[in-house]
């Protein structure tokens, strides 16, 4: 594993060697988690500098002005990282476990599990009730990124500032790691939630998650994305682009929110409001991602910049221009916030802040 930090695994212990120093398994896990939290903290701090899209205004922002989203996000990321670390024990064959852990524990802001937990808390649940579903969503997200980066898909070399899974472990092991994470997600959610959540709610959650990632969700979006490469923007409407991102990006965010409501025992009305909220921030996430792809460097993004342009992919800036893309992002942020009206303002504060955070990524 050719990296600045090299991971050595054996059946009985995990060691991390960094600049000639070696740590035992407990300190190494703490070291990795600390690095992840520090990285997340730095990323969140940088959000305060030069918002690409203005922060929310008006009533929705008044009740939220005292909410410390940075601290909330770091706390939730710490909890999720700990749960994910425990979820993938070092079993034989070690190679596949290394590949799975490499992508699953690579850091990131944990937006999807945070959304799941916040939605659960919004309807009266708590973090413990939502955690199994939150981890399942993140496992599937990691799986989709591994597969999305493969040469037969996006052919990406970097992910979160590190070599992509197939660059480190090879294409064969990367495919298997993605498959393993997909299976683990459903196993983890059903086993860990047992005793915490009523069985019928767990079944609903399984169905919701399966729909989100199959041919009615993520897979459909990926297929349409691949089939749209190289098309002339003049021959393609906004409807096709929205289909791609409602399925490829928004579907999993939607599942995260809905799973949180289901685990928390929310009503059908609450479920539909959070579903609409998540669709809005899902499209918002992709619009901003498309903007960043053409306005930021590889170093700033932590992944290869401009790869969508090179691949001839359909993007919002390519289809409607940069300025209209920014206007669309702000419109989606406001629509997302509107779905939270009627909920307890304190419990809704993390979700209001999350929409603003996604809009102001830079």
C-alpha positions as CSV (number, residue, x, y, z in Angstrom):
1,X,0.0,0.0,0.0
2,X,2.0,2.9,-1.3
3,X,0.9,5.9,0.8
4,X,2.4,8.3,3.3
5,X,0.7,6.2,6.0
6,X,1.1,2.5,5.4
7,X,-1.4,0.0,7.0
8,X,0.0,-3.4,8.0
9,X,-2.6,-6.0,8.9
10,X,-2.3,-9.4,10.5
11,X,-5.0,-11.7,11.9
12,X,-4.3,-10.5,15.4
13,X,-3.4,-6.9,15.2
14,X,-3.5,-3.7,13.2
15,X,-0.4,-1.5,13.1
16,X,0.1,1.8,11.4
17,X,3.6,2.9,10.4
18,X,4.0,6.6,9.7
19,X,7.4,8.2,9.3
20,X,9.1,5.3,11.0
21,X,6.8,5.2,14.0
22,X,4.6,2.2,14.9
23,X,1.5,2.2,17.0
24,X,-0.6,-0.6,18.5
25,X,-4.1,-1.3,17.3
26,X,-5.9,0.9,19.9
27,X,-3.8,4.0,19.4
28,X,-3.8,3.5,15.6
29,X,-7.6,3.6,15.5
30,X,-7.7,6.7,17.7
31,X,-5.0,8.3,15.5
32,X,-7.1,7.6,12.3
33,X,-10.3,8.9,14.0
34,X,-8.5,12.0,15.3
35,X,-7.2,12.8,11.8
36,X,-10.6,12.4,10.3
37,X,-12.2,14.8,12.8
38,X,-9.4,17.3,12.4
39,X,-9.8,17.1,8.7
40,X,-13.5,17.6,9.0
41,X,-13.1,20.5,11.4
42,X,-10.7,22.2,9.0
43,X,-13.1,21.7,6.1
44,X,-16.0,23.1,8.1
45,X,-14.0,26.1,9.2
46,X,-13.1,26.9,5.6
47,X,-16.8,27.0,4.7
48,X,-17.0,30.3,6.6
49,X,-14.7,32.0,4.1
50,X,-16.3,33.4,0.9
51,X,-19.6,31.7,0.5
52,X,-20.3,30.8,-3.1
53,X,-24.0,31.1,-2.4
54,X,-25.3,33.5,0.3
55,X,-26.4,32.0,3.6
56,X,-30.2,31.7,4.2
57,X,-32.1,34.9,5.1
58,X,-35.4,35.6,6.8
59,X,-37.4,33.6,9.3
60,X,-35.8,30.3,8.7
61,X,-32.4,31.7,9.7
62,X,-33.6,33.6,12.8
63,X,-34.3,30.5,14.9
64,X,-31.2,28.9,13.6
65,X,-28.7,31.7,14.3
66,X,-27.6,30.2,17.6
67,X,-27.1,26.7,16.3
68,X,-23.5,25.5,16.2
69,X,-23.6,23.3,13.1
70,X,-19.9,22.8,13.0
71,X,-19.8,21.2,16.5
72,X,-23.0,19.1,15.7
73,X,-21.5,17.8,12.5
74,X,-18.1,16.9,14.1
75,X,-19.9,15.1,17.0
76,X,-22.1,13.1,14.6
77,X,-19.1,12.3,12.4
78,X,-17.2,11.0,15.4
79,X,-20.1,8.7,16.4
80,X,-20.5,7.4,12.9
81,X,-16.8,6.8,12.4
82,X,-16.6,4.8,15.6
83,X,-19.7,2.7,14.6
84,X,-18.3,2.1,11.1
85,X,-14.9,1.1,12.4
86,X,-16.5,-1.6,14.7
87,X,-18.7,-2.8,11.8
88,X,-15.7,-4.1,9.7
89,X,-13.6,-6.4,11.9
90,X,-10.3,-7.7,10.6
91,X,-11.3,-11.1,9.4
92,X,-9.7,-13.4,6.8
93,X,-9.2,-13.0,3.9
94,X,-7.5,-9.8,5.1
95,X,-7.0,-8.3,1.6
96,X,-10.7,-7.7,1.1
97,X,-11.1,-6.3,4.6
98,X,-8.2,-3.9,3.9
99,X,-9.9,-2.7,0.7
100,X,-13.3,-2.3,2.4
101,X,-11.8,-0.4,5.3
102,X,-9.7,1.8,3.0
103,X,-12.8,3.3,1.4
104,X,-15.3,3.1,4.3
105,X,-12.9,4.7,6.8
106,X,-11.4,7.2,4.4
107,X,-13.0,10.2,6.1
108,X,-15.4,12.5,4.5
109,X,-18.1,14.7,6.1
110,X,-20.6,11.9,6.6
111,X,-23.4,14.0,5.2
112,X,-25.7,11.0,4.6
113,X,-25.5,9.4,8.0
114,X,-25.8,12.9,9.6
115,X,-29.0,13.4,7.6
116,X,-30.4,10.0,8.7
117,X,-29.7,10.8,12.4
118,X,-31.0,14.4,12.2
119,X,-34.2,13.2,10.5
120,X,-34.7,10.5,13.2
121,X,-34.2,13.1,15.9
122,X,-36.6,15.5,14.2
123,X,-39.5,13.0,14.6
124,X,-38.6,12.1,18.2
125,X,-36.0,9.4,17.8
126,X,-32.4,9.4,18.9
127,X,-28.9,8.8,17.5
128,X,-28.7,5.2,18.8
129,X,-32.0,4.3,17.1
130,X,-30.8,5.7,13.8
131,X,-27.2,4.6,13.8
132,X,-27.6,1.2,12.1
133,X,-29.4,2.8,9.2
134,X,-27.0,5.7,9.1
135,X,-24.1,3.3,8.8
136,X,-25.9,1.2,6.2
137,X,-26.4,4.3,4.0
138,X,-22.7,5.3,4.3
139,X,-21.6,1.7,3.4
140,X,-23.7,1.9,0.3
141,X,-22.3,5.4,-0.5
142,X,-18.8,4.0,-0.1
143,X,-19.7,1.1,-2.3
144,X,-21.1,3.4,-5.0
145,X,-17.9,5.5,-5.0
146,X,-15.6,2.5,-5.4
147,X,-17.6,1.4,-8.4
148,X,-18.1,4.9,-9.8
149,X,-14.3,5.4,-9.8
150,X,-13.5,2.3,-11.8
151,X,-12.0,2.6,-15.3
152,X,-15.2,1.3,-16.8
153,X,-17.2,4.0,-15.2
154,X,-15.6,7.4,-14.3
155,X,-12.0,6.2,-14.4
156,X,-11.0,8.4,-11.4
157,X,-7.5,8.4,-9.8
158,X,-8.3,10.4,-6.6
159,X,-11.0,10.3,-4.0
160,X,-11.0,12.5,-0.9
161,X,-7.4,13.4,-1.7
162,X,-6.2,9.7,-1.8
163,X,-5.7,7.2,-4.6
164,X,-9.0,5.5,-5.5
165,X,-9.6,2.0,-4.3
166,X,-8.7,0.3,-7.6
167,X,-5.5,2.2,-7.8
168,X,-4.4,0.7,-4.5
169,X,-5.9,-2.7,-4.5
170,X,-6.5,-3.4,-8.2
171,X,-9.8,-3.4,-10.2
172,X,-10.7,-7.0,-9.2
173,X,-10.5,-6.3,-5.4
174,X,-12.2,-2.9,-5.8
175,X,-15.2,-4.5,-7.5
176,X,-15.4,-7.1,-4.7
177,X,-15.0,-4.4,-2.0
178,X,-17.9,-2.5,-3.4
179,X,-20.0,-5.7,-3.5
180,X,-19.0,-6.6,0.1
181,X,-20.1,-3.2,1.3
182,X,-23.4,-3.4,-0.4
183,X,-24.2,-6.8,1.3
184,X,-22.8,-5.6,4.6
185,X,-25.1,-2.6,4.6
186,X,-28.3,-4.7,4.8
187,X,-26.8,-7.2,7.2
188,X,-25.7,-4.4,9.5
189,X,-29.0,-2.5,9.5
190,X,-31.1,-5.6,10.2
191,X,-28.9,-7.2,12.8
192,X,-27.9,-4.1,14.8
193,X,-31.4,-2.6,14.8
194,X,-32.9,-5.8,16.2
195,X,-34.3,-5.0,19.7
196,X,-34.1,-1.2,19.1
197,X,-36.6,-0.9,16.3
198,X,-39.8,-2.7,15.6
199,X,-39.4,-5.4,13.0
200,X,-42.0,-3.9,10.6
201,X,-40.1,-0.6,10.6
202,X,-36.9,-2.4,9.8
203,X,-38.5,-4.2,6.9
204,X,-39.8,-0.8,5.6
205,X,-36.3,0.6,5.9
206,X,-34.8,-2.4,3.9
207,X,-37.4,-1.9,1.1
208,X,-36.8,1.8,1.0
209,X,-33.0,1.4,0.8
210,X,-33.1,-1.3,-1.8
211,X,-35.4,0.8,-4.1
212,X,-33.0,3.8,-3.7
213,X,-30.0,1.9,-5.1
214,X,-31.5,-0.4,-7.7
215,X,-32.9,0.2,-11.2
216,X,-35.4,2.7,-9.7
217,X,-32.7,4.7,-8.1
218,X,-28.9,5.0,-8.1
219,X,-28.3,2.4,-10.9
220,X,-30.8,4.1,-13.2
221,X,-29.0,7.4,-12.7
222,X,-25.6,5.9,-13.4
223,X,-26.9,4.2,-16.5
224,X,-28.4,7.4,-17.9
225,X,-25.2,9.3,-16.9
226,X,-23.0,6.9,-18.9
227,X,-25.4,7.0,-21.9
228,X,-25.3,10.8,-21.9
229,X,-21.5,11.2,-22.2
230,X,-20.5,13.1,-25.3
231,X,-24.1,14.3,-26.1
232,X,-24.5,17.9,-27.4
233,X,-26.0,20.0,-24.7
234,X,-28.2,21.7,-27.3
235,X,-29.8,18.3,-27.9
236,X,-30.4,17.5,-24.3
237,X,-33.0,19.1,-22.0
238,X,-32.8,19.9,-18.3
239,X,-35.3,17.1,-17.6
240,X,-32.7,14.4,-18.6
241,X,-30.0,16.0,-16.4
242,X,-32.5,16.2,-13.4
243,X,-33.4,12.5,-14.0
244,X,-29.7,11.6,-13.7
245,X,-29.1,13.4,-10.5
246,X,-32.5,12.7,-8.8
247,X,-31.5,9.0,-9.2
248,X,-27.7,9.0,-9.0
249,X,-27.3,11.5,-6.2
250,X,-30.6,12.5,-4.6
251,X,-31.9,8.9,-4.3
252,X,-29.5,7.9,-1.6
253,X,-29.9,11.2,0.3
254,X,-33.6,10.7,0.1
255,X,-33.2,7.2,1.5
256,X,-31.0,8.5,4.3
257,X,-33.7,11.0,5.4
258,X,-36.6,8.5,5.0
259,X,-34.8,5.8,6.9
260,X,-34.2,8.2,9.8
261,X,-37.9,9.0,9.9
262,X,-38.9,5.3,9.7
263,X,-36.4,4.4,12.5
264,X,-37.7,7.3,14.6
265,X,-41.3,6.2,14.2
266,X,-42.4,9.2,12.2
267,X,-45.8,9.6,10.4
268,X,-46.5,9.3,6.7
269,X,-46.8,13.1,6.5
270,X,-43.4,13.6,8.1
271,X,-41.9,11.0,5.8
272,X,-43.1,12.8,2.7
273,X,-41.9,16.2,4.0
274,X,-38.4,14.7,4.6
275,X,-38.5,12.9,1.3
276,X,-39.1,16.2,-0.5
277,X,-36.4,18.0,1.6
278,X,-33.9,15.3,0.7
279,X,-34.7,15.5,-3.0
280,X,-34.0,19.2,-2.9
281,X,-30.7,18.9,-1.1
282,X,-29.8,16.0,-3.4
283,X,-30.2,18.1,-6.5
284,X,-28.5,21.0,-4.6
285,X,-25.6,18.8,-3.8
286,X,-25.1,17.9,-7.4
287,X,-25.5,21.4,-8.8
288,X,-22.9,22.7,-6.4
289,X,-20.7,19.7,-7.2
290,X,-20.9,20.6,-10.9
291,X,-20.0,24.2,-10.1
292,X,-17.0,23.2,-8.1
293,X,-15.8,20.8,-10.8
294,X,-15.2,23.8,-13.1
295,X,-14.2,26.4,-10.5
296,X,-11.8,24.6,-8.2
297,X,-8.5,22.8,-8.5
298,X,-7.8,19.1,-7.9
299,X,-5.9,20.1,-4.6
300,X,-8.9,22.0,-3.3
301,X,-11.5,19.3,-4.2
302,X,-9.5,16.3,-3.1
303,X,-10.4,14.6,-6.4
304,X,-9.7,15.1,-10.0
305,X,-11.0,18.5,-11.1
306,X,-12.5,19.0,-14.5
307,X,-13.0,15.3,-15.2
308,X,-16.7,15.8,-16.1
309,X,-15.7,18.2,-18.8
310,X,-13.0,15.9,-20.1
311,X,-15.4,13.0,-20.2
312,X,-18.1,15.1,-21.9
313,X,-20.6,14.6,-19.2
314,X,-23.8,16.6,-18.8
315,X,-23.5,19.1,-16.0
316,X,-25.6,22.1,-14.9
317,X,-22.9,24.7,-15.9
318,X,-22.5,23.0,-19.3
319,X,-26.3,23.0,-19.9
320,X,-27.5,26.3,-18.3
321,X,-24.3,28.2,-17.6
322,X,-22.5,29.0,-14.3
323,X,-24.6,31.9,-13.2
324,X,-27.9,30.2,-13.7
325,X,-26.5,27.1,-11.9
326,X,-25.8,29.3,-8.9
327,X,-29.3,30.7,-9.0
328,X,-30.8,27.2,-9.2
329,X,-28.7,26.1,-6.2
330,X,-30.2,29.0,-4.1
331,X,-33.7,28.1,-5.2
332,X,-33.2,24.5,-4.2
333,X,-31.9,25.5,-0.8
334,X,-35.0,27.6,-0.1
335,X,-37.3,24.8,-1.3
336,X,-35.6,22.4,1.0
337,X,-36.0,24.7,4.0
338,X,-39.7,25.2,3.3
339,X,-40.2,21.5,3.8
340,X,-39.2,21.9,7.5
341,X,-41.9,24.4,8.3
342,X,-44.2,23.1,11.0
343,X,-41.5,21.0,12.8
344,X,-40.0,22.0,16.1
345,X,-37.5,24.7,15.2
346,X,-34.8,23.5,17.5
347,X,-35.0,19.9,16.2
348,X,-35.1,21.2,12.6
349,X,-32.0,23.4,13.1
350,X,-29.5,20.8,12.0
351,X,-31.4,20.2,8.7
352,X,-31.8,23.9,8.0
353,X,-28.1,24.3,8.6
354,X,-27.3,21.2,6.5
355,X,-29.0,22.7,3.4
356,X,-27.1,25.9,3.9
357,X,-23.8,24.0,4.3
358,X,-24.3,22.0,1.1
359,X,-25.2,25.2,-0.8
360,X,-22.1,27.0,0.5
361,X,-19.5,24.3,-0.1
362,X,-16.4,25.7,-1.6
